Amino acid sequence: MPVGVLLITHEGIGSALVAVATRLLRQLPLRTEAFEVPFDGDPEALLPQASAALRRVDGGQGVLVLTDLYGATPSNLAARLARLGTPVRRVSAVNLPMLLRVMNYAELELDELPAVAAAGARNGVIPDDA
């Protein structure tokens, strides 16, 4: 079973990224889900729901968790999930190029995907002087 992907973001971000990636690729090669955190969300109260989402995407090889903003509530929630026992690797600053790059390297192991995700994000930033 391949690695799962869980996006933990503020409201409206994760689901939009997953929807666009699905539209572009037609079908995502990795089990993927978005868990969106309300702006007034309490990480302690959200932990059981986030844990359930993590379990849904985990195919036995662990989960790559992508968050939108390091140090914000979604990132802090992801850090708590990483301590629950399921193998987790976390990358912040999720964007569409990052998510697409991860999907294009779906055969890689969990320990390899954070670098792939980061490269996708970096390489997706292109100054356009046109």
N, CA, C and O atoms as a GROMACS GRO file, in nm:
protein
  520
    1MET      N    1   0.083  -0.120   0.000
    1MET     CA    2   0.000   0.000   0.000
    1MET      C    3   0.087   0.125   0.000
    1MET      O    4   0.188   0.131   0.071
    2PRO      N    5   0.050   0.223  -0.078
    2PRO     CA    6   0.128   0.347  -0.082
    2PRO      C    7   0.102   0.436   0.040
    2PRO      O    8   0.017   0.409   0.124
    3VAL      N    9   0.178   0.542   0.044
    3VAL     CA   10   0.167   0.643   0.149
    3VAL      C   11   0.035   0.718   0.131
    3VAL      O   12  -0.012   0.734   0.018
    4GLY      N   13  -0.023   0.763   0.240
    4GLY     CA   14  -0.141   0.849   0.234
    4GLY      C   15  -0.099   0.994   0.244
    4GLY      O   16   0.011   1.025   0.289
    5VAL      N   17  -0.188   1.084   0.202
    5VAL     CA   18  -0.162   1.227   0.209
    5VAL      C   19  -0.279   1.294   0.279
    5VAL      O   20  -0.394   1.277   0.240
    6LEU      N   21  -0.247   1.372   0.383
    6LEU     CA   22  -0.348   1.446   0.456
    6LEU      C   23  -0.310   1.593   0.455
    6LEU      O   24  -0.202   1.630   0.502
    7LEU      N   25  -0.398   1.677   0.401
    7LEU     CA   26  -0.378   1.821   0.406
    7LEU      C   27  -0.452   1.873   0.528
    7LEU      O   28  -0.573   1.852   0.541
    8ILE      N   29  -0.382   1.940   0.616
    8ILE     CA   30  -0.445   2.004   0.731
    8ILE      C   31  -0.424   2.154   0.712
    8ILE      O   32  -0.311   2.204   0.721
    9THR      N   33  -0.534   2.224   0.686
    9THR     CA   34  -0.525   2.365   0.649
    9THR      C   35  -0.635   2.446   0.717
    9THR      O   36  -0.726   2.392   0.781
   10HIS      N   37  -0.624   2.577   0.700
   10HIS     CA   38  -0.735   2.663   0.738
   10HIS      C   39  -0.850   2.638   0.641
   10HIS      O   40  -0.831   2.577   0.535
   11GLU      N   41  -0.968   2.685   0.677
   11GLU     CA   42  -1.088   2.660   0.597
   11GLU      C   43  -1.073   2.706   0.452
   11GLU      O   44  -1.023   2.816   0.425
   12GLY      N   45  -1.116   2.620   0.360
   12GLY     CA   46  -1.122   2.654   0.220
   12GLY      C   47  -0.997   2.624   0.140
   12GLY      O   48  -1.002   2.624   0.017
   13ILE      N   49  -0.885   2.599   0.206
   13ILE     CA   50  -0.760   2.581   0.133
   13ILE      C   51  -0.740   2.436   0.089
   13ILE      O   52  -0.724   2.408  -0.030
   14GLY      N   53  -0.742   2.344   0.184
   14GLY     CA   54  -0.714   2.204   0.154
   14GLY      C   55  -0.810   2.143   0.055
   14GLY      O   56  -0.768   2.075  -0.039
   15SER      N   57  -0.939   2.164   0.075
   15SER     CA   58  -1.037   2.104  -0.014
   15SER      C   59  -1.024   2.160  -0.156
   15SER      O   60  -1.045   2.086  -0.252
   16ALA      N   61  -0.991   2.288  -0.168
   16ALA     CA   62  -0.973   2.348  -0.301
   16ALA      C   63  -0.851   2.287  -0.371
   16ALA      O   64  -0.856   2.257  -0.490
   17LEU      N   65  -0.742   2.270  -0.297
   17LEU     CA   66  -0.622   2.210  -0.358
   17LEU      C   67  -0.648   2.067  -0.403
   17LEU      O   68  -0.606   2.028  -0.512
   18VAL      N   69  -0.716   1.990  -0.321
   18VAL     CA   70  -0.746   1.852  -0.358
   18VAL      C   71  -0.839   1.848  -0.479
   18VAL      O   72  -0.822   1.764  -0.568
   19ALA      N   73  -0.938   1.937  -0.483
   19ALA     CA   74  -1.031   1.940  -0.595
   19ALA      C   75  -0.960   1.974  -0.726
   19ALA      O   76  -0.985   1.910  -0.829
   20VAL      N   77  -0.871   2.072  -0.724
   20VAL     CA   78  -0.799   2.110  -0.846
   20VAL      C   79  -0.704   1.998  -0.889
   20VAL      O   80  -0.696   1.965  -1.007
   21ALA      N   81  -0.632   1.940  -0.793
   21ALA     CA   82  -0.540   1.830  -0.827
   21ALA      C   83  -0.617   1.714  -0.887
   21ALA      O   84  -0.570   1.652  -0.983
   22THR      N   85  -0.732   1.683  -0.832
   22THR     CA   86  -0.814   1.573  -0.885
   22THR      C   87  -0.862   1.606  -1.026
   22THR      O   88  -0.863   1.518  -1.113
   23ARG      N   89  -0.900   1.729  -1.049
   23ARG     CA   90  -0.946   1.769  -1.183
   23ARG      C   91  -0.832   1.759  -1.284
   23ARG      O   92  -0.853   1.714  -1.397
   24LEU      N   93  -0.712   1.801  -1.245
   24LEU     CA   94  -0.598   1.797  -1.337
   24LEU      C   95  -0.550   1.656  -1.365
   24LEU      O   96  -0.515   1.623  -1.478
   25LEU      N   97  -0.547   1.572  -1.262
   25LEU     CA   98  -0.493   1.437  -1.277
   25LEU      C   99  -0.600   1.332  -1.304
   25LEU      O  100  -0.569   1.216  -1.332
   26ARG      N  101  -0.724   1.371  -1.296
   26ARG     CA  102  -0.841   1.284  -1.314
   26ARG      C  103  -0.863   1.190  -1.196
   26ARG      O  104  -0.977   1.170  -1.153
   27GLN      N  105  -0.756   1.134  -1.144
   27GLN     CA  106  -0.765   1.048  -1.026
   27GLN      C  107  -0.633   1.059  -0.951
   27GLN      O  108  -0.525   1.048  -1.010
   28LEU      N  109  -0.641   1.081  -0.822
   28LEU     CA  110  -0.519   1.093  -0.742
   28LEU      C  111  -0.463   0.954  -0.713
   28LEU      O  112  -0.538   0.865  -0.671
   29PRO      N  113  -0.333   0.934  -0.735
   29PRO     CA  114  -0.274   0.801  -0.715
   29PRO      C  115  -0.252   0.764  -0.568
   29PRO      O  116  -0.226   0.648  -0.536
   30LEU      N  117  -0.263   0.862  -0.480
   30LEU     CA  118  -0.248   0.835  -0.337
   30LEU      C  119  -0.378   0.868  -0.265
   30LEU      O  120  -0.448   0.962  -0.301
   31ARG      N  121  -0.409   0.791  -0.164
   31ARG     CA  122  -0.526   0.818  -0.083
   31ARG      C  123  -0.506   0.955  -0.017
   31ARG      O  124  -0.412   0.974   0.059
   32THR      N  125  -0.594   1.048  -0.048
   32THR     CA  126  -0.576   1.188  -0.008
   32THR      C  127  -0.704   1.244   0.052
   32THR      O  128  -0.814   1.213   0.006
   33GLU      N  129  -0.687   1.327   0.154
   33GLU     CA  130  -0.802   1.391   0.218
   33GLU      C  131  -0.758   1.527   0.271
   33GLU      O  132  -0.642   1.547   0.307
   34ALA      N  133  -0.852   1.620   0.275
   34ALA     CA  134  -0.828   1.751   0.335
   34ALA      C  135  -0.905   1.758   0.466
   34ALA      O  136  -1.024   1.725   0.472
   35PHE      N  137  -0.836   1.803   0.570
   35PHE     CA  138  -0.900   1.830   0.699
   35PHE      C  139  -0.881   1.979   0.724
   35PHE      O  140  -0.769   2.026   0.742
   36GLU      N  141  -0.991   2.051   0.725
   36GLU     CA  142  -0.985   2.196   0.739
   36GLU      C  143  -1.020   2.238   0.881
   36GLU      O  144  -1.117   2.192   0.940
   37VAL      N  145  -0.939   2.329   0.932
   37VAL     CA  146  -0.951   2.375   1.070
   37VAL      C  147  -1.023   2.510   1.072
   37VAL      O  148  -0.978   2.604   1.006
   38PRO      N  149  -1.132   2.521   1.146
   38PRO     CA  150  -1.198   2.652   1.159
   38PRO      C  151  -1.105   2.753   1.225
   38PRO      O  152  -1.018   2.716   1.304
   39PHE      N  153  -1.123   2.879   1.191
   39PHE     CA  154  -1.035   2.982   1.245
   39PHE      C  155  -1.041   2.990   1.397
   39PHE      O  156  -0.943   3.028   1.461
   40ASP      N  157  -1.152   2.955   1.454
   40ASP     CA  158  -1.163   2.955   1.600
   40ASP      C  159  -1.154   2.813   1.657
   40ASP      O  160  -1.196   2.788   1.770
   41GLY      N  161  -1.099   2.720   1.578
   41GLY     CA  162  -1.092   2.580   1.617
   41GLY      C  163  -0.996   2.555   1.733
   41GLY      O  164  -0.889   2.615   1.740
   42ASP      N  165  -1.035   2.467   1.820
   42ASP     CA  166  -0.954   2.427   1.935
   42ASP      C  167  -0.880   2.298   1.898
   42ASP      O  168  -0.945   2.196   1.876
   43PRO      N  169  -0.747   2.301   1.889
   43PRO     CA  170  -0.672   2.181   1.848
   43PRO      C  171  -0.704   2.058   1.933
   43PRO      O  172  -0.711   1.947   1.881
   44GLU      N  173  -0.724   2.078   2.061
   44GLU     CA  174  -0.757   1.965   2.149
   44GLU      C  175  -0.889   1.901   2.109
   44GLU      O  176  -0.902   1.778   2.104
   45ALA      N  177  -0.987   1.983   2.080
   45ALA     CA  178  -1.120   1.933   2.041
   45ALA      C  179  -1.117   1.872   1.901
   45ALA      O  180  -1.195   1.781   1.872
   46LEU      N  181  -1.030   1.921   1.814
   46LEU     CA  182  -1.023   1.872   1.676
   46LEU      C  183  -0.938   1.747   1.660
   46LEU      O  184  -0.945   1.679   1.558
   47LEU      N  185  -0.858   1.716   1.761
   47LEU     CA  186  -0.764   1.604   1.750
   47LEU      C  187  -0.832   1.471   1.716
   47LEU      O  188  -0.781   1.400   1.629
   48PRO      N  189  -0.944   1.434   1.778
   48PRO     CA  190  -1.007   1.306   1.741
   48PRO      C  191  -1.051   1.301   1.593
   48PRO      O  192  -1.035   1.198   1.527
   49GLN      N  193  -1.105   1.411   1.542
   49GLN     CA  194  -1.148   1.415   1.402
   49GLN      C  195  -1.028   1.410   1.308
   49GLN      O  196  -1.031   1.341   1.206
   50ALA      N  197  -0.923   1.482   1.342
   50ALA     CA  198  -0.802   1.482   1.260
   50ALA      C  199  -0.737   1.343   1.262
   50ALA      O  200  -0.687   1.297   1.160
   51SER      N  201  -0.739   1.279   1.376
   51SER     CA  202  -0.684   1.144   1.388
   51SER      C  203  -0.763   1.045   1.302
   51SER      O  204  -0.705   0.956   1.240
   52ALA      N  205  -0.894   1.061   1.299
   52ALA     CA  206  -0.977   0.975   1.214
   52ALA      C  207  -0.944   0.996   1.067
   52ALA      O  208  -0.938   0.900   0.990
   53ALA      N  209  -0.922   1.121   1.026
   53ALA     CA  210  -0.884   1.150   0.888
   53ALA      C  211  -0.748   1.087   0.855
   53ALA      O  212  -0.729   1.033   0.747
   54LEU      N  213  -0.655   1.095   0.949
   54LEU     CA  214  -0.524   1.034   0.932
   54LEU      C  215  -0.536   0.884   0.910
   54LEU      O  216  -0.471   0.828   0.821
   55ARG      N  217  -0.619   0.819   0.989
   55ARG     CA  218  -0.638   0.674   0.975
   55ARG      C  219  -0.703   0.638   0.843
   55ARG      O  220  -0.674   0.533   0.785
   56ARG      N  221  -0.793   0.725   0.794
   56ARG     CA  222  -0.860   0.695   0.667
   56ARG      C  223  -0.763   0.696   0.549
   56ARG      O  224  -0.779   0.617   0.456
   57VAL      N  225  -0.663   0.782   0.552
   57VAL     CA  226  -0.571   0.788   0.438
   57VAL      C  227  -0.451   0.696   0.454
   57VAL      O  228  -0.381   0.669   0.356
   58ASP      N  229  -0.426   0.647   0.572
   58ASP     CA  230  -0.310   0.560   0.596
   58ASP      C  231  -0.335   0.422   0.538
   58ASP      O  232  -0.426   0.351   0.580
   59GLY      N  233  -0.253   0.385   0.440
   59GLY     CA  234  -0.262   0.253   0.380
   59GLY      C  235  -0.163   0.155   0.440
   59GLY      O  236  -0.144   0.045   0.388
   60GLY      N  237  -0.100   0.194   0.551
   60GLY     CA  238  -0.004   0.106   0.617
   60GLY      C  239   0.141   0.150   0.601
   60GLY      O  240   0.229   0.097   0.668
   61GLN      N  241   0.166   0.248   0.512
   61GLN     CA  242   0.302   0.296   0.489
   61GLN      C  243   0.326   0.435   0.549
   61GLN      O  244   0.431   0.495   0.526
   62GLY      N  245   0.230   0.484   0.624
   62GLY     CA  246   0.243   0.616   0.686
   62GLY      C  247   0.172   0.723   0.606
   62GLY      O  248   0.111   0.697   0.502
   63VAL      N  249   0.182   0.846   0.658
   63VAL     CA  250   0.107   0.957   0.600
   63VAL      C  251   0.196   1.080   0.589
   63VAL      O  252   0.265   1.118   0.684
   64LEU      N  253   0.192   1.142   0.472
   64LEU     CA  254   0.255   1.272   0.451
   64LEU      C  255   0.149   1.376   0.484
   64LEU      O  256   0.044   1.380   0.421
   65VAL      N  257   0.178   1.461   0.583
   65VAL     CA  258   0.084   1.565   0.624
   65VAL      C  259   0.135   1.698   0.571
   65VAL      O  260   0.247   1.739   0.601
   66LEU      N  261   0.051   1.764   0.492
   66LEU     CA  262   0.085   1.894   0.435
   66LEU      C  263   0.000   2.000   0.502
   66LEU      O  264  -0.123   1.990   0.504
   67THR      N  265   0.066   2.102   0.558
   67THR     CA  266  -0.007   2.210   0.626
   67THR      C  267   0.016   2.341   0.553
   67THR      O  268   0.110   2.354   0.474
   68ASP      N  269  -0.070   2.438   0.580
   68ASP     CA  270  -0.060   2.564   0.507
   68ASP      C  271   0.038   2.663   0.567
   68ASP      O  272   0.109   2.731   0.492
   69LEU      N  273   0.045   2.675   0.698
   69LEU     CA  274   0.128   2.778   0.759
   69LEU      C  275   0.195   2.724   0.885
   69LEU      O  276   0.128   2.690   0.982
   70TYR      N  277   0.327   2.714   0.880
   70TYR     CA  278   0.400   2.661   0.994
   70TYR      C  279   0.374   2.746   1.119
   70TYR      O  280   0.380   2.869   1.114
   71GLY      N  281   0.346   2.680   1.228
   71GLY     CA  282   0.324   2.748   1.355
   71GLY      C  283   0.179   2.786   1.381
   71GLY      O  284   0.145   2.823   1.493
   72ALA      N  285   0.094   2.779   1.279
   72ALA     CA  286  -0.048   2.810   1.297
   72ALA      C  287  -0.122   2.686   1.349
   72ALA      O  288  -0.062   2.579   1.361
   73THR      N  289  -0.248   2.700   1.378
   73THR     CA  290  -0.326   2.591   1.437
   73THR      C  291  -0.320   2.462   1.354
   73THR      O  292  -0.300   2.356   1.412
   74PRO      N  293  -0.336   2.466   1.220
   74PRO     CA  294  -0.326   2.340   1.145
   74PRO      C  295  -0.190   2.272   1.163
   74PRO      O  296  -0.184   2.150   1.176
   75SER      N  297  -0.085   2.349   1.163
   75SER     CA  298   0.050   2.294   1.182
   75SER      C  299   0.066   2.235   1.322
   75SER      O  300   0.124   2.127   1.339
   76ASN      N  301   0.016   2.304   1.420
   76ASN     CA  302   0.024   2.253   1.558
   76ASN      C  303  -0.058   2.126   1.574
   76ASN      O  304  -0.017   2.035   1.646
   77LEU      N  305  -0.172   2.119   1.509
   77LEU     CA  306  -0.254   1.998   1.512
   77LEU      C  307  -0.179   1.882   1.445
   77LEU      O  308  -0.183   1.770   1.493
   78ALA      N  309  -0.112   1.910   1.334
   78ALA     CA  310  -0.034   1.807   1.265
   78ALA      C  311   0.078   1.755   1.354
   78ALA      O  312   0.107   1.635   1.354
   79ALA      N  313   0.140   1.843   1.430
   79ALA     CA  314   0.246   1.801   1.522
   79ALA      C  315   0.192   1.707   1.628
   79ALA      O  316   0.259   1.612   1.667
   80ARG      N  317   0.072   1.733   1.675
   80ARG     CA  318   0.011   1.645   1.775
   80ARG      C  319  -0.023   1.510   1.714
   80ARG      O  320  -0.006   1.406   1.778
   81LEU      N  321  -0.070   1.510   1.589
   81LEU     CA  322  -0.100   1.384   1.521
   81LEU      C  323   0.024   1.299   1.504
   81LEU      O  324   0.019   1.177   1.516
   82ALA      N  325   0.135   1.364   1.478
   82ALA     CA  326   0.261   1.291   1.454
   82ALA      C  327   0.307   1.215   1.577
   82ALA      O  328   0.391   1.125   1.566
   83ARG      N  329   0.256   1.249   1.693
   83ARG     CA  330   0.295   1.182   1.817
   83ARG      C  331   0.200   1.069   1.857
   83ARG      O  332   0.215   1.012   1.964
   84LEU      N  333   0.102   1.037   1.771
   84LEU     CA  334   0.002   0.937   1.807
   84LEU      C  335   0.039   0.795   1.769
   84LEU      O  336  -0.028   0.700   1.810
   85GLY      N  337   0.146   0.777   1.691
   85GLY     CA  338   0.188   0.641   1.659
   85GLY      C  339   0.199   0.608   1.513
   85GLY      O  340   0.286   0.530   1.474
   86THR      N  341   0.113   0.664   1.430
   86THR     CA  342   0.122   0.640   1.286
   86THR      C  343   0.247   0.710   1.232
   86THR      O  344   0.271   0.826   1.268
   87PRO      N  345   0.326   0.646   1.148
   87PRO     CA  346   0.440   0.716   1.088
   87PRO      C  347   0.391   0.837   1.008
   87PRO      O  348   0.310   0.823   0.916
   88VAL      N  349   0.442   0.954   1.042
   88VAL     CA  350   0.400   1.079   0.981
   88VAL      C  351   0.523   1.162   0.948
   88VAL      O  352   0.618   1.167   1.026
   89ARG      N  353   0.520   1.227   0.831
   89ARG     CA  354   0.619   1.328   0.796
   89ARG      C  355   0.538   1.452   0.761
   89ARG      O  356   0.434   1.443   0.697
   90ARG      N  357   0.586   1.570   0.804
   90ARG     CA  358   0.511   1.693   0.785
   90ARG      C  359   0.590   1.792   0.700
   90ARG      O  360   0.712   1.803   0.711
   91VAL      N  361   0.517   1.863   0.614
   91VAL     CA  362   0.574   1.970   0.534
   91VAL      C  363   0.473   2.086   0.536
   91VAL      O  364   0.353   2.065   0.516
   92SER      N  365   0.523   2.206   0.561
   92SER     CA  366   0.433   2.322   0.565
   92SER      C  367   0.443   2.402   0.435
   92SER      O  368   0.527   2.375   0.350
   93ALA      N  369   0.356   2.500   0.422
   93ALA     CA  370   0.346   2.589   0.306
   93ALA      C  371   0.292   2.516   0.183
   93ALA      O  372   0.342   2.535   0.072
   94VAL      N  373   0.192   2.432   0.204
   94VAL     CA  374   0.135   2.356   0.093
   94VAL      C  375   0.085   2.449  -0.017
   94VAL      O  376   0.028   2.555   0.010
   95ASN      N  377   0.109   2.408  -0.140
   95ASN     CA  378   0.055   2.478  -0.256
   95ASN      C  379   0.027   2.374  -0.364
   95ASN      O  380   0.060   2.257  -0.349
   96LEU      N  381  -0.034   2.417  -0.472
   96LEU     CA  382  -0.073   2.322  -0.577
   96LEU      C  383   0.048   2.254  -0.642
   96LEU      O  384   0.042   2.132  -0.662
   97PRO      N  385   0.155   2.324  -0.676
   97PRO     CA  386   0.271   2.254  -0.732
   97PRO      C  387   0.328   2.147  -0.638
   97PRO      O  388   0.372   2.042  -0.683
   98MET      N  389   0.326   2.175  -0.508
   98MET     CA  390   0.373   2.076  -0.410
   98MET      C  391   0.287   1.951  -0.416
   98MET      O  392   0.338   1.839  -0.425
   99LEU      N  393   0.157   1.970  -0.411
   99LEU     CA  394   0.065   1.856  -0.410
   99LEU      C  395   0.076   1.775  -0.539
   99LEU      O  396   0.077   1.652  -0.535
  100LEU      N  397   0.085   1.842  -0.652
  100LEU     CA  398   0.097   1.772  -0.780
  100LEU      C  399   0.229   1.695  -0.788
  100LEU      O  400   0.232   1.583  -0.840
  101ARG      N  401   0.335   1.753  -0.738
  101ARG     CA  402   0.464   1.684  -0.741
  101ARG      C  403   0.459   1.557  -0.657
  101ARG      O  404   0.509   1.452  -0.698
  102VAL      N  405   0.398   1.565  -0.540
  102VAL     CA  406   0.384   1.445  -0.455
  102VAL      C  407   0.307   1.338  -0.530
  102VAL      O  408   0.344   1.221  -0.528
  103MET      N  409   0.199   1.377  -0.597
  103MET     CA  410   0.118   1.280  -0.670
  103MET      C  411   0.195   1.218  -0.786
  103MET      O  412   0.171   1.103  -0.822
  104ASN      N  413   0.287   1.293  -0.844
  104ASN     CA  414   0.367   1.241  -0.955
  104ASN      C  415   0.479   1.149  -0.909
  104ASN      O  416   0.542   1.082  -0.991
  105TYR      N  417   0.504   1.144  -0.780
  105TYR     CA  418   0.605   1.055  -0.724
  105TYR      C  419   0.540   0.961  -0.621
  105TYR      O  420   0.596   0.936  -0.515
  106ALA      N  421   0.424   0.912  -0.654
  106ALA     CA  422   0.344   0.831  -0.563
  106ALA      C  423   0.411   0.700  -0.523
  106ALA      O  424   0.374   0.641  -0.422
  107GLU      N  425   0.509   0.655  -0.600
  107GLU     CA  426   0.574   0.528  -0.570
  107GLU      C  427   0.680   0.540  -0.460
  107GLU      O  428   0.730   0.438  -0.411
  108LEU      N  429   0.715   0.661  -0.420
  108LEU     CA  430   0.822   0.680  -0.322
  108LEU      C  431   0.776   0.647  -0.180
  108LEU      O  432   0.657   0.645  -0.149
  109GLU      N  433   0.874   0.619  -0.097
  109GLU     CA  434   0.849   0.590   0.044
  109GLU      C  435   0.823   0.720   0.120
  109GLU      O  436   0.856   0.829   0.074
  110LEU      N  437   0.764   0.706   0.238
  110LEU     CA  438   0.730   0.821   0.322
  110LEU      C  439   0.851   0.908   0.350
  110LEU      O  440   0.840   1.031   0.345
  111ASP      N  441   0.964   0.850   0.380
  111ASP     CA  442   1.082   0.929   0.414
  111ASP      C  443   1.137   1.011   0.298
  111ASP      O  444   1.212   1.107   0.319
  112GLU      N  445   1.102   0.974   0.175
  112GLU     CA  446   1.149   1.045   0.057
  112GLU      C  447   1.056   1.159   0.015
  112GLU      O  448   1.099   1.254  -0.051
  113LEU      N  449   0.930   1.151   0.052
  113LEU     CA  450   0.831   1.246   0.002
  113LEU      C  451   0.845   1.389   0.055
  113LEU      O  452   0.812   1.481  -0.020
  114PRO      N  453   0.890   1.414   0.177
  114PRO     CA  454   0.904   1.554   0.219
  114PRO      C  455   0.996   1.636   0.128
  114PRO      O  456   0.965   1.750   0.096
  115ALA      N  457   1.108   1.579   0.087
  115ALA     CA  458   1.200   1.651  -0.003
  115ALA      C  459   1.135   1.674  -0.139
  115ALA      O  460   1.153   1.779  -0.200
  116VAL      N  461   1.060   1.576  -0.187
  116VAL     CA  462   0.989   1.589  -0.314
  116VAL      C  463   0.885   1.700  -0.304
  116VAL      O  464   0.871   1.782  -0.395
  117ALA      N  465   0.812   1.702  -0.193
  117ALA     CA  466   0.710   1.805  -0.172
  117ALA      C  467   0.773   1.944  -0.169
  117ALA      O  468   0.724   2.036  -0.234
  118ALA      N  469   0.881   1.959  -0.094
  118ALA     CA  470   0.948   2.089  -0.083
  118ALA      C  471   1.001   2.135  -0.219
  118ALA      O  472   0.991   2.253  -0.253
  119ALA      N  473   1.057   2.042  -0.296
  119ALA     CA  474   1.107   2.077  -0.429
  119ALA      C  475   0.993   2.122  -0.520
  119ALA      O  476   1.009   2.216  -0.598
  120GLY      N  477   0.879   2.057  -0.510
  120GLY     CA  478   0.764   2.097  -0.589
  120GLY      C  479   0.719   2.238  -0.556
  120GLY      O  480   0.684   2.316  -0.645
  121ALA      N  481   0.718   2.269  -0.427
  121ALA     CA  482   0.678   2.404  -0.386
  121ALA      C  483   0.778   2.508  -0.436
  121ALA      O  484   0.739   2.610  -0.492
  122ARG      N  485   0.906   2.482  -0.415
  122ARG     CA  486   1.011   2.577  -0.458
  122ARG      C  487   1.010   2.596  -0.609
  122ARG      O  488   1.013   2.708  -0.658
  123ASN      N  489   1.007   2.485  -0.682
  123ASN     CA  490   1.013   2.492  -0.828
  123ASN      C  491   0.886   2.547  -0.891
  123ASN      O  492   0.884   2.586  -1.007
  124GLY      N  493   0.779   2.550  -0.812
  124GLY     CA  494   0.652   2.605  -0.861
  124GLY      C  495   0.645   2.756  -0.850
  124GLY      O  496   0.551   2.818  -0.902
  125VAL      N  497   0.741   2.816  -0.784
  125VAL     CA  498   0.745   2.962  -0.771
  125VAL      C  499   0.831   3.016  -0.884
  125VAL      O  500   0.952   2.997  -0.887
  126ILE      N  501   0.766   3.085  -0.977
  126ILE     CA  502   0.837   3.134  -1.095
  126ILE      C  503   0.805   3.283  -1.112
  126ILE      O  504   0.691   3.319  -1.144
  127PRO      N  505   0.903   3.370  -1.092
  127PRO     CA  506   0.880   3.512  -1.119
  127PRO      C  507   0.850   3.530  -1.268
  127PRO      O  508   0.923   3.481  -1.354
  128ASP      N  509   0.745   3.600  -1.297
  128ASP     CA  510   0.703   3.620  -1.436
  128ASP      C  511   0.708   3.769  -1.466
  128ASP      O  512   0.625   3.845  -1.416
  129ASP      N  513   0.803   3.809  -1.545
  129ASP     CA  514   0.821   3.951  -1.577
  129ASP      C  515   0.743   3.993  -1.701
  129ASP      O  516   0.757   4.106  -1.747
  130ALA      N  517   0.662   3.904  -1.754
  130ALA     CA  518   0.589   3.935  -1.877
  130ALA      C  519   0.486   4.045  -1.856
  130ALA      O  520   0.416   4.083  -1.950
   0.00000   0.00000   0.00000
